[in-house]
């Protein structure tokens, strides 16, 4: 089981996205994703997301909101539980990321990028309303088979 966080940092109707191009044997190779990563020992979701954002972007989150919890099940990889946040309050200057290229992308263009199919589902949901939700994605390799979304 993998625990991770993801953050969609917002500015001027754009998200800061990471194009994963630099790591070998990367499950996200050549995909565009939000900012985040795996929990370290004894971390809370909030500690993980603020640390990962600082490490990958150089930015300090001033505030953030937990938007959804995603469960990824795949025939090829270990099950992952991901806490997805958004933030539009941050300080600092963007640094070079050792995992890929950081780029501000218009929100309405993000789902046109090479992302995981499931990511398109929760990104569109987050853009439409502010209700908390959970979603479980079932993949066969890279192919999304089905998903189940629940609102709260």
MARBA-3410 file (N, C-alpha, C, O; in Angstrom, 1 decimal):
152
0.8,-1.2,0.0,0.0,0.0,0.0,0.9,1.2,0.0,1.9,1.3,0.7 ~ 0.5,2.2,-0.8,1.3,3.5,-0.9,0.4,4.6,-0.5,-0.8,4.6,-0.8 ~ 0.9,5.5,0.3,0.2,6.7,0.8,0.9,7.9,0.1,2.2,8.0,0.2 ~ 0.2,8.8,-0.5,0.8,9.9,-1.2,-0.1,11.1,-1.1,-1.3,11.0,-0.7 ~ 0.4,12.3,-1.5,-0.3,13.5,-1.6,-0.1,14.1,-3.0,0.9,13.8,-3.7
-1.0,14.9,-3.4,-0.9,15.7,-4.7,-1.5,17.0,-4.4,-2.5,17.2,-3.8 ~ -0.9,18.1,-5.0,-1.4,19.4,-4.8,-1.5,20.1,-6.2,-0.5,20.1,-7.0 ~ -2.6,20.7,-6.4,-2.8,21.6,-7.6,-2.7,23.0,-7.1,-3.6,23.6,-6.5 ~ -1.5,23.6,-7.4,-1.3,25.0,-7.0,-1.9,25.9,-8.0,-1.6,25.8,-9.2 ~ -2.7,26.9,-7.6,-3.5,27.7,-8.5,-3.0,29.2,-8.5,-2.6,29.7,-7.4
-2.9,29.8,-9.7,-2.6,31.2,-9.8,-3.1,31.6,-11.2,-2.9,31.0,-12.2 ~ -3.8,32.8,-11.2,-4.3,33.4,-12.5,-5.0,32.3,-13.4,-4.7,32.3,-14.6 ~ -5.9,31.6,-12.8,-6.7,30.6,-13.5,-5.8,29.5,-14.2,-6.1,28.9,-15.2 ~ -4.7,29.2,-13.5,-3.7,28.2,-14.0,-3.4,27.3,-12.9,-3.5,27.6,-11.7 ~ -2.9,26.0,-13.2,-2.4,25.1,-12.2,-0.9,25.0,-12.6,-0.5,25.0,-13.7
-0.1,24.9,-11.5,1.4,24.5,-11.7,1.4,23.0,-11.9,1.1,22.3,-11.0 ~ 1.9,22.6,-13.1,1.9,21.2,-13.4,3.4,20.7,-13.6,4.2,21.5,-13.9 ~ 3.6,19.4,-13.3,4.9,18.8,-13.5,4.9,17.8,-14.6,4.1,16.9,-14.6 ~ 5.7,18.1,-15.6,5.8,17.1,-16.7,7.0,16.2,-16.4,8.1,16.6,-16.4 ~ 6.6,14.9,-16.0,7.6,14.0,-15.5,8.5,13.4,-16.6,8.0,12.5,-17.4
9.7,13.9,-16.7,10.6,13.5,-17.8,12.0,13.1,-17.4,12.7,12.6,-18.2 ~ 12.3,13.3,-16.1,13.7,13.1,-15.7,14.1,11.8,-15.0,15.3,11.4,-15.0 ~ 13.1,11.2,-14.3,13.5,10.0,-13.6,13.4,8.7,-14.4,12.5,8.6,-15.2 ~ 14.3,7.8,-14.2,14.2,6.5,-14.9,13.2,5.6,-14.1,13.0,5.8,-12.9 ~ 12.6,4.6,-14.8,11.7,3.7,-14.1,10.6,4.5,-13.4,10.3,4.1,-12.2
10.0,5.5,-14.0,9.0,6.4,-13.4,7.6,5.9,-13.8,7.3,5.9,-15.0 ~ 6.8,5.5,-12.9,5.4,5.2,-13.2,4.7,6.3,-13.9,3.8,6.0,-14.7 ~ 5.1,7.5,-13.7,4.5,8.7,-14.3,5.3,9.2,-15.5,5.0,10.4,-15.9 ~ 6.2,8.4,-16.1,7.0,8.9,-17.2,6.2,9.6,-18.3,5.3,9.0,-18.8 ~ 6.6,10.8,-18.7,6.0,11.6,-19.7,4.6,12.0,-19.5,4.0,12.6,-20.3
4.1,11.8,-18.3,2.8,12.3,-17.9,2.9,13.7,-17.2,3.9,14.0,-16.6 ~ 1.8,14.4,-17.3,1.7,15.7,-16.5,0.9,15.4,-15.3,-0.2,14.8,-15.3 ~ 1.4,15.8,-14.1,0.7,15.6,-12.9,0.8,16.8,-12.0,1.6,17.7,-12.3 ~ 0.1,16.8,-10.9,0.2,17.9,-9.9,1.5,17.7,-9.2,2.3,16.8,-9.5 ~ 1.7,18.4,-8.1,2.9,18.4,-7.3,2.7,17.5,-6.1,1.7,17.7,-5.4
3.5,16.5,-5.8,3.3,15.7,-4.7,4.3,14.5,-4.6,5.2,14.4,-5.4 ~ 4.0,13.6,-3.7,4.8,12.4,-3.6,4.4,11.6,-2.4,3.3,11.8,-1.8 ~ 5.2,10.6,-2.1,4.9,9.6,-1.0,5.1,10.2,0.4,6.0,11.0,0.6 ~ 4.4,9.7,1.3,4.5,10.0,2.7,5.9,9.5,3.2,6.4,8.4,2.8 ~ 6.5,10.2,4.1,7.7,9.7,4.8,7.1,9.2,6.2,6.0,9.5,6.5
8.0,8.5,6.9,7.5,7.8,8.1,6.9,8.9,9.1,7.5,9.9,9.3 ~ 5.8,8.5,9.6,5.1,9.3,10.7,4.5,10.7,10.2,4.1,11.5,11.0 ~ 4.5,10.9,8.8,4.0,12.2,8.3,2.5,12.1,8.3,1.8,11.1,8.0 ~ 1.9,13.3,8.5,0.4,13.5,8.2,0.3,13.9,6.7,1.3,14.3,6.1 ~ -0.9,13.8,6.2,-1.1,14.3,4.8,-0.7,15.8,4.7,-0.1,16.1,3.6
-0.9,16.6,5.6,-0.6,18.0,5.6,1.0,18.2,5.6,1.5,19.0,4.8 ~ 1.6,17.4,6.4,3.1,17.5,6.4,3.7,17.0,5.1,4.7,17.6,4.6 ~ 3.1,16.0,4.6,3.6,15.4,3.3,3.4,16.4,2.2,4.4,16.7,1.4 ~ 2.3,17.0,2.0,2.0,17.9,0.9,2.9,19.1,1.0,3.4,19.6,0.0 ~ 3.0,19.7,2.2,3.9,20.9,2.3,5.3,20.6,2.0,6.0,21.4,1.4
5.8,19.5,2.5,7.2,19.1,2.2,7.4,18.8,0.8,8.4,19.3,0.2 ~ 6.6,18.0,0.1,6.7,17.7,-1.3,6.7,19.0,-2.1,7.5,19.1,-3.1 ~ 5.7,19.9,-1.9,5.7,21.1,-2.7,6.9,21.9,-2.5,7.5,22.4,-3.5 ~ 7.5,22.0,-1.3,8.7,22.8,-1.1,9.9,22.1,-1.8,10.6,22.8,-2.5 ~ 10.0,20.7,-1.7,11.1,20.0,-2.4,11.0,20.1,-3.9,12.1,20.3,-4.6
9.8,20.0,-4.5,9.7,20.0,-5.9,9.6,21.3,-6.6,10.0,21.5,-7.8 ~ 9.1,22.3,-5.9,8.9,23.6,-6.5,9.6,24.8,-5.9,9.9,25.8,-6.5 ~ 10.0,24.6,-4.6,10.6,25.8,-3.9,9.6,26.6,-3.2,9.9,27.6,-2.5 ~ 8.3,26.4,-3.4,7.2,27.2,-2.9,6.8,26.7,-1.5,6.9,25.5,-1.2 ~ 6.4,27.7,-0.7,5.9,27.4,0.7,4.4,27.6,0.6,3.9,28.7,0.3
3.6,26.5,0.9,2.1,26.7,1.0,1.7,27.4,2.2,2.1,27.1,3.3 ~ 1.0,28.5,2.0,0.5,29.3,3.2,-0.8,28.8,3.7,-1.1,28.8,4.8 ~ -1.6,28.2,2.7,-2.9,27.6,3.1,-3.2,26.6,2.0,-2.7,26.7,0.8 ~ -4.1,25.6,2.3,-4.4,24.6,1.3,-5.7,23.9,1.7,-6.1,24.0,2.9 ~ -6.4,23.3,0.8,-7.6,22.6,1.1,-7.6,21.2,0.6,-7.2,20.9,-0.6
-8.0,20.2,1.5,-8.1,18.8,1.0,-9.4,18.7,0.2,-10.5,19.0,0.7 ~ -9.3,18.3,-1.0,-10.4,18.3,-2.0,-11.0,16.9,-2.2,-12.2,16.7,-2.3 ~ -10.1,15.9,-2.2,-10.6,14.5,-2.4,-9.5,13.5,-1.9,-8.4,13.9,-1.7 ~ -10.0,12.3,-1.7,-9.1,11.2,-1.5,-9.3,10.2,-2.7,-10.5,9.8,-3.0 ~ -8.2,9.8,-3.3,-8.3,9.0,-4.5,-7.7,7.6,-4.1,-6.6,7.5,-3.5
-8.3,6.5,-4.5,-7.8,5.2,-4.4,-7.5,4.7,-5.8,-8.4,4.6,-6.7 ~ -6.2,4.3,-6.0,-5.8,3.7,-7.3,-5.6,2.3,-7.1,-4.7,1.9,-6.3 ~ -6.3,1.4,-7.9,-6.0,0.0,-7.9,-5.6,-0.4,-9.3,-6.2,0.1,-10.3 ~ -4.6,-1.2,-9.5,-4.1,-1.5,-10.8,-3.6,-3.0,-10.8,-3.2,-3.5,-9.8 ~ -3.7,-3.5,-12.0,-3.1,-4.9,-12.1,-1.6,-4.9,-12.1,-1.0,-5.9,-11.9
-1.0,-3.7,-12.4,0.5,-3.7,-12.5,1.2,-3.1,-11.2,2.4,-3.4,-11.1 ~ 0.5,-2.3,-10.4,1.1,-1.6,-9.3,0.4,-1.8,-8.0,-0.8,-2.2,-8.0 ~ 1.1,-1.5,-7.0,0.6,-1.6,-5.6,-0.6,-0.6,-5.5,-0.5,0.5,-6.1 ~ -1.6,-0.9,-4.7,-2.7,0.1,-4.4,-2.1,1.3,-3.8,-1.3,1.3,-2.9 ~ -2.7,2.5,-4.2,-2.2,3.8,-3.7,-3.4,4.6,-3.2,-4.5,4.6,-3.9
-3.2,5.2,-2.1,-4.2,6.1,-1.5,-3.6,7.5,-1.6,-2.6,7.7,-1.0 ~ -4.3,8.4,-2.3,-3.7,9.7,-2.5,-4.7,10.8,-2.0,-5.8,10.9,-2.3 ~ -4.1,11.7,-1.2,-4.8,12.9,-0.7,-4.5,14.0,-1.6,-3.4,14.4,-1.9 ~ -5.6,14.6,-2.2,-5.5,15.6,-3.2,-5.9,17.0,-2.7,-7.0,17.1,-2.2 ~ -5.0,17.9,-2.7,-5.2,19.3,-2.2,-5.2,20.3,-3.3,-4.6,20.0,-4.4
-5.7,21.5,-3.1,-5.5,22.6,-3.9,-5.0,23.8,-3.0,-5.2,23.8,-1.8 ~ -4.3,24.7,-3.6,-3.8,25.8,-2.8,-3.6,27.0,-3.8,-3.1,26.9,-4.9 ~ -4.1,28.2,-3.3,-3.8,29.4,-4.1,-3.1,30.5,-3.2,-3.1,31.6,-3.6 ~ -2.6,30.0,-2.1,-1.8,30.9,-1.3,-0.5,30.3,-1.0,-0.4,29.3,-0.3 ~ 0.6,30.9,-1.5,1.9,30.4,-1.4,2.9,31.5,-1.5,2.6,32.6,-2.0
4.1,31.3,-1.0,5.2,32.2,-1.1,6.4,31.5,-1.7,6.5,30.3,-1.7 ~ 7.4,32.3,-2.1,8.7,31.7,-2.6,8.8,31.8,-4.1,7.9,32.3,-4.8 ~ 9.9,31.4,-4.6,10.2,31.4,-6.0,10.4,30.0,-6.5,11.0,29.1,-5.8 ~ 9.9,29.7,-7.7,10.0,28.3,-8.3,11.4,28.0,-8.6,12.2,28.8,-9.2 ~ 11.8,26.8,-8.2,13.1,26.2,-8.5,13.0,25.2,-9.6,11.9,24.8,-10.0
14.2,24.7,-10.0,14.2,23.6,-11.0,13.9,22.3,-10.3,14.4,22.1,-9.2 ~ 13.0,21.5,-10.9,12.6,20.3,-10.3,13.5,19.1,-10.8,13.7,19.1,-12.0 ~ 13.9,18.2,-10.0,14.7,17.1,-10.4,13.9,15.9,-11.0,14.5,14.9,-11.4 ~ 12.6,16.1,-11.1,11.7,15.0,-11.6,11.1,15.4,-12.9,10.6,14.5,-13.6 ~ 11.3,16.6,-13.4,10.7,17.1,-14.6,10.6,18.6,-14.7,11.2,19.3,-14.0
9.8,19.0,-15.7,9.7,20.5,-15.9,8.4,21.0,-15.3,7.3,20.4,-15.5 ~ 8.5,22.1,-14.6,7.3,22.7,-14.0,6.8,23.8,-15.0,7.6,24.5,-15.6 ~ 5.5,23.8,-15.1,4.9,24.8,-16.0,3.5,25.2,-15.6,2.7,24.4,-15.2 ~ 3.2,26.5,-15.7,1.8,27.0,-15.4,1.0,26.7,-16.6,1.3,27.1,-17.8 ~ -0.1,26.0,-16.4,-1.0,25.6,-17.5,-2.4,26.1,-17.2,-2.9,26.0,-16.1
-3.1,26.7,-18.2,-4.5,27.1,-18.0,-5.3,26.0,-17.6,-5.2,24.8,-18.1 ~ -6.2,26.2,-16.6,-7.0,25.1,-16.0,-7.8,24.4,-17.1,-8.0,23.2,-17.0 ~ -8.3,25.1,-18.1,-9.2,24.5,-19.1,-8.3,23.7,-20.1,-8.9,23.0,-20.9 ~ -7.0,23.8,-20.0,-6.1,23.0,-20.9,-5.5,21.7,-20.2,-5.0,20.8,-20.9 ~ -5.6,21.7,-18.9,-4.9,20.6,-18.2,-5.4,19.2,-18.6,-4.6,18.3,-18.7
-6.7,19.0,-18.8,-7.2,17.7,-19.1,-6.9,17.3,-20.5,-7.2,16.2,-20.9 ~ -6.4,18.2,-21.3,-6.0,17.9,-22.7,-4.5,17.4,-22.8,-4.1,16.9,-23.8 ~ -3.8,17.5,-21.6,-2.4,17.0,-21.5,-2.4,15.5,-21.4,-3.4,14.9,-21.2 ~ -1.2,15.0,-21.5,-1.0,13.5,-21.3,-1.0,13.3,-19.8,0.1,13.2,-19.2 ~ -2.2,13.0,-19.2,-2.3,12.7,-17.8,-2.9,11.3,-17.7,-3.3,10.7,-18.7
-3.0,10.8,-16.5,-3.7,9.6,-16.2,-5.2,9.9,-16.5,-5.6,11.0,-16.2 ~ -5.9,8.9,-17.1,-7.3,9.1,-17.4,-8.1,9.4,-16.1,-9.0,10.3,-16.1 ~ -7.8,8.8,-15.0,-8.5,9.1,-13.7,-8.2,10.5,-13.3,-9.1,11.1,-12.7 ~ -7.0,11.0,-13.5,-6.7,12.4,-13.1,-7.7,13.4,-13.8,-8.1,14.4,-13.1 ~ -8.0,13.1,-15.0,-9.0,14.0,-15.7,-10.3,14.1,-15.0,-10.9,15.1,-14.9
-10.7,12.9,-14.5,-12.0,12.8,-13.7,-12.0,13.7,-12.5,-12.9,14.5,-12.3 ~ -11.0,13.6,-11.6,-11.0,14.3,-10.4,-10.7,15.8,-10.6,-11.1,16.7,-9.9 ~ -9.8,16.1,-11.6,-9.5,17.5,-11.9,-10.8,18.2,-12.4,-11.1,19.3,-11.9 ~ -11.5,17.6,-13.3,-12.8,18.2,-13.8,-13.8,18.4,-12.6,-14.5,19.4,-12.5 ~ -13.9,17.4,-11.7,-14.8,17.5,-10.6,-14.4,18.6,-9.7,-15.2,19.4,-9.2
-13.1,18.8,-9.4,-12.6,19.9,-8.5,-12.9,21.2,-9.1,-13.2,22.2,-8.4 ~ -12.8,21.3,-10.4,-13.1,22.6,-11.1,-14.6,23.0,-11.1,-14.9,24.2,-11.1 ~ -15.4,22.0,-11.1,-16.9,22.3,-11.1,-17.5,22.7,-9.8,-18.4,23.5,-9.7 ~ -17.0,22.1,-8.7,-17.6,22.4,-7.4,-16.5,22.2,-6.3,-15.5,21.6,-6.5 ~ -16.9,22.7,-5.1,-15.9,22.6,-4.0,-16.2,21.6,-3.0,-15.6,21.5,-1.9
-17.2,20.7,-3.3,-17.6,19.6,-2.3,-16.4,18.6,-2.2,-15.8,18.3,-3.2 ~ -16.2,18.1,-1.0,-15.3,17.0,-0.8,-15.8,15.7,-1.4,-17.1,15.5,-1.4 ~ -15.0,14.9,-2.0,-15.4,13.6,-2.6,-14.3,12.6,-2.5,-13.1,12.9,-2.2 ~ -14.6,11.3,-2.7,-13.7,10.3,-2.8,-13.9,9.6,-4.2,-15.0,9.6,-4.7 ~ -12.9,9.0,-4.7,-13.0,8.3,-6.0,-12.0,7.1,-6.0,-10.9,7.3,-5.6
-12.5,6.0,-6.5,-11.7,4.8,-6.6,-11.6,4.5,-8.1,-12.6,4.4,-8.8 ~ -10.3,4.4,-8.6,-10.1,4.1,-10.0,-9.5,2.7,-10.0,-8.7,2.3,-9.2 ~ -10.0,1.9,-11.0,-9.5,0.6,-11.3,-8.9,0.5,-12.6,-9.5,0.8,-13.6 ~ -7.6,0.2,-12.7,-6.8,0.2,-13.9,-6.4,-1.2,-14.3,-6.1,-2.0,-13.4 ~ -6.3,-1.5,-15.6,-5.6,-2.7,-16.1,-4.4,-2.1,-16.8,-4.5,-1.6,-17.9
-3.2,-2.1,-16.1,-2.0,-1.4,-16.6,-2.3,0.0,-16.6,-2.6,0.6,-15.6 ~ -2.2,0.7,-17.8,-2.4,2.1,-17.9,-3.8,2.4,-18.3,-4.2,3.6,-18.4 ~ -4.7,1.4,-18.5,-6.0,1.6,-19.0,-7.0,1.7,-17.9,-7.1,0.8,-17.1 ~ -7.8,2.8,-17.8,-8.8,2.9,-16.8,-10.0,2.0,-17.2,-10.6,2.2,-18.2 ~ -10.4,1.1,-16.3,-11.5,0.2,-16.5,-12.8,0.8,-16.0,-13.8,0.8,-16.7
-12.7,1.3,-14.8,-14.0,1.9,-14.2,-13.6,2.8,-13.0,-12.4,2.7,-12.5 ~ -14.5,3.6,-12.6,-14.3,4.3,-11.3,-15.6,4.5,-10.6,-16.7,4.4,-11.2 ~ -15.5,4.8,-9.3,-16.7,5.0,-8.5,-16.4,6.3,-7.6,-15.4,6.3,-6.8 ~ -17.2,7.3,-7.9,-17.1,8.6,-7.2,-18.2,8.8,-6.2,-19.3,8.6,-6.5 ~ -17.8,9.2,-5.0,-18.8,9.5,-3.9,-18.6,10.9,-3.4,-17.5,11.3,-3.0
-19.7,11.6,-3.3,-19.7,13.0,-2.8,-20.1,13.0,-1.3,-20.9,12.2,-0.9 ~ -19.6,14.0,-0.6,-19.9,14.1,0.8,-20.4,15.5,1.1,-20.7,15.9,2.3
END
